Amino acid sequence: DQIYEGRAKAWVNFNGHNTTIRDDFGVTSIGDHGQGIYQVNFDTSFSNTNYCPVGFVHRNGSSGGKVLCHIDTLNSQTVSAYRFMVSGTSNASDVALGAVDVDYVFLSFFGDQ
């Protein structure tokens, strides 16, 4: 039970420029909903919306800037999909963040299915 309860129920590695999935488990597709806004669609729905998404993103080194992956209040977390926005800046000293497409998006999802 501890192994089942503690393992990721879904995970994905995809290209944020064209939403091509490099590898995944438990993910059917990635939706592109505008600059830096993505939706991960699950093979199997979670039993509730209390699952835990964990993620990391990075851009090409030549793009510069810092990148953050965060949940935007206009996006959603449903039992069958997770929509989120990636924001960042092209200048590491500029704290004004905007939606950006990135080279790599890595996400894992933990919860009950």
C-alpha positions in Angstrom: 0.0 0.0 0.0 2.8 2.5 0.9 4.5 1.9 -2.5 1.2 2.4 -4.4 0.1 5.4 -2.3 3.4 7.1 -2.5 4.3 6.7 -6.2 3.5 9.2 -9.0 0.2 8.3 -10.7 1.1 10.3 -13.8 4.2 12.1 -15.1 5.3 13.8 -18.3 8.3 15.4 -20.0 7.3 17.6 -22.9 8.4 20.4 -25.2 6.7 23.7 -24.3 7.1 25.2 -27.8 5.1 22.6 -29.6 3.7 20.4 -26.8 5.4 17.2 -28.1 5.5 14.6 -25.4 9.0 13.2 -25.0 8.0 10.6 -22.5 5.1 10.0 -20.1 3.2 7.7 -17.8 -0.6 8.1 -17.3 -0.9 11.1 -19.6 -3.0 11.1 -22.8 -2.1 14.5 -24.3 -0.9 18.1 -23.7 -3.1 21.0 -24.7 -1.7 24.3 -25.7 -3.9 27.2 -24.5 -1.7 30.2 -25.5 1.7 31.5 -24.7 3.0 29.5 -21.7 -0.4 28.0 -20.8 -0.6 24.2 -21.0 -3.1 21.5 -20.0 -2.0 17.9 -19.0 -4.8 15.4 -19.7 -4.7 12.2 -17.7 -5.3 8.6 -18.8 -7.2 7.9 -15.6 -9.0 10.5 -13.6 -8.0 11.2 -10.0 -10.6 10.5 -7.4 -10.7 14.1 -6.3 -8.9 17.4 -7.0 -6.7 17.1 -4.0 -3.8 15.5 -5.9 -0.4 17.1 -5.7 1.3 18.4 -8.9 5.1 18.8 -8.8 7.0 20.5 -11.6 10.1 22.0 -13.0 10.7 23.9 -16.3 13.8 25.3 -18.0 14.6 27.3 -21.1 17.4 27.1 -23.6 20.5 28.8 -22.0 20.7 31.2 -24.9 17.2 32.5 -24.0 18.4 33.8 -20.7 16.2 34.8 -17.8 14.6 32.9 -14.9 11.6 30.7 -15.4 9.0 29.8 -12.8 6.2 27.2 -13.1 3.1 28.2 -11.2 -0.6 27.8 -11.1 -2.4 30.8 -12.4 -5.7 31.6 -10.7 -7.5 31.6 -14.1 -6.3 28.0 -14.8 -7.8 24.8 -13.3 -7.1 21.6 -11.6 -9.8 19.0 -12.3 -9.9 15.2 -11.8 -9.1 14.6 -15.5 -6.7 17.5 -16.3 -4.3 20.0 -14.9 -4.0 23.5 -16.6 -1.2 25.8 -15.6 0.9 28.7 -16.8 4.7 29.0 -17.1 6.0 32.5 -16.4 9.4 34.0 -16.7 11.5 36.9 -17.9 14.3 37.3 -20.5 16.3 39.4 -18.0 17.4 37.8 -14.8 17.5 41.1 -13.0 13.9 42.0 -14.1 11.2 40.8 -11.7 8.3 41.5 -14.1 7.2 38.1 -15.2 5.2 37.2 -18.3 3.9 34.0 -19.9 6.6 32.1 -21.8 7.0 28.9 -23.8 9.9 26.9 -22.6 12.1 24.1 -24.0 11.4 21.5 -21.2 8.4 21.0 -18.9 8.6 18.1 -16.3 5.6 17.3 -14.2 4.6 14.6 -11.8 1.3 14.0 -10.1 0.6 12.3 -6.7 -2.8 11.4 -5.4 -5.6 8.9 -5.3 -7.1 7.5 -8.6 
